[in-house]
Amino acid sequence: MPAYDPNTYNPVEAIPGLISRIRAHALELLEERLAPLDLKAQDYLVLVTLASGQVETAANVCSVLAHDPGAMTRKIDGLEKRGLVRRVRSEEDRRAVKLELTPEGKKLYPKALAAAVSVANDFLHGFTKAEVRTLEEMLQRILATAHSLEKVEG
């Protein structure tokens, strides 16, 4: 049985609308918390994506962040000029260019991460750890379903 009925669906109060609004507020607050580090929220998202070690190329970063490739190139150019990220030719495939955090980027990352964690904790004020884990599990289920739909439709 579907969770929503088109006749009674309220896009603002339904899960997709709520997630969108929460994301917008979180990014706004993250911008404020990152300002002393001279970082934008999108800079942080690139840094955290690279720090995870799960992505190595600009294309992968774009995919993970669902970001426009042209805008991502400009973002990475800016981070590279600031000495936080560097492009490195792949030893396996000289045509491929990998991205990695520089020593300066690795030094800044924990401070940026602390700002992001403070935002998350502020948003989850009043929730128990068990409630947070349950919410994470439910959102992971939604994400898994979204990935499975991409494979079916793609």
N, C-alpha and C positions, 0 to 999 in steps of 0.2 A: 504494500500500500504506500503510495507516494506521501512524502512528508508535507507537501504543500498542495493547495488547491488554487488554480489560477483565479477563481472567483473571489477568494479571500486573501490572496497573497499580498503582503505588504513589503515591497522591496527594501524599504528603509529598515524595517525591524526583522527581516529574515536574515538567516546566517550570512549569505553573501554580502548583503549591505552592511551588516554589523562588522564583518571582517574588514571590509573596505574602510569603514569609518575608524575602526580601531587602528588600522595600519596608518592612516593619514595622521591621526593624533600622535601615534608613537613616533613617526618620522619627524613630526614637528617638534616634539619634546627632545628627541635625539639630536636634532639640529642645535637646539639650545645647549644641550649638555656637551656636545662636541666642539662648540665654538671656541672655548679656551684652548683647544688642541689645534685650532685652525683646520678643522675637518668638517665636511658636510656629511649628511647621512648616507648619501650615495658613495662617498669615499670610504666610509666605514664598511658598507656592504661589500665593496670590492675587496677591501683588506681582509675582512672576515672570511670571505669566500676563498681567497688565496691561502690564508692561514690554515684553513681546514685541511689543506693538502689533497683535497678530492678533485680539484680542477687545476688545470695548468695553462689553458689557453684563453685568449680573449673570447673566442666563440663559446667555450664552456662557461665562462663567467656570464656572458650574455644569456645563455640558456638557463642557468640557475637563477639569475635575477630577473629574467623575462624583460630584458632591456634592449633597446634599439642598438644595433651594431655600430652605427655611425657615432651615436652619442657615447657608447662605451669606449670607442677608440679615443675620442676626445678626453674622456674621463681618465683613461689609462695614461694618455699622453701627459695630462696634468699631474698625475701621481708620480709618473716617471721624472718629470721636471723637478718635482719636489724631493726626489731622491727616496721615495717610499716603495716604489715598485721598479723592477727592471725586466726588460725583455731579453731572453736568452735563446739562442738557436738550439734546437733539439739535437743531441748527438746521434739519435737514431734516424732522424729524418731532417736533413738540413733545411728543408722547405718550411718546416714547422717552427713556430716561435712560441716558446713557453714564457709564462709570467711567473715571477717570484717576488716575494718581499725582500727588500734590501735590509741590511742590518738596521738602518734607521727606521724602516717600516716595521721590523720585528720589535724594535724598542718602543715604538708608538702604539703598536697593536694592543698591549695589555691595558693601557690607559683608555683607549677607545672602547675596548671590551667592557671595562669597568663602568663607563658612561652608559653603554647599552644595557648592562645588567641592572643598573640603577633605574633606568626607564622601565624595564620589565618588572622589577620588584615594585615600583610605584603603581604600575597598572594592576598588579595582582595583590595589592594591599588588602588584607582582610580574608584572603583565600588561604586555606590550609595547604600544606605541601601535598597532601593526598588529593585535594581538589585540583591543584595545578597538574599533577600527574594524570588524573582522569581527563582533564581538558586537553592535555597534550595527546593522550591516546585517541581521543575522539577526533581531534584535528588531523592526526596521522592517518586515521581511517578515511577521512574526507580526502586527504591528499592522495592516498593509495587509490581510491576510487577515481579521482581525477586523472591519475597516471594511466589507469586501466582504460578509461574512456578515450584518452589520447591514442592509445595503441589500436583500439577498435576503429575509431574514426579516421586515424592517420593511415 
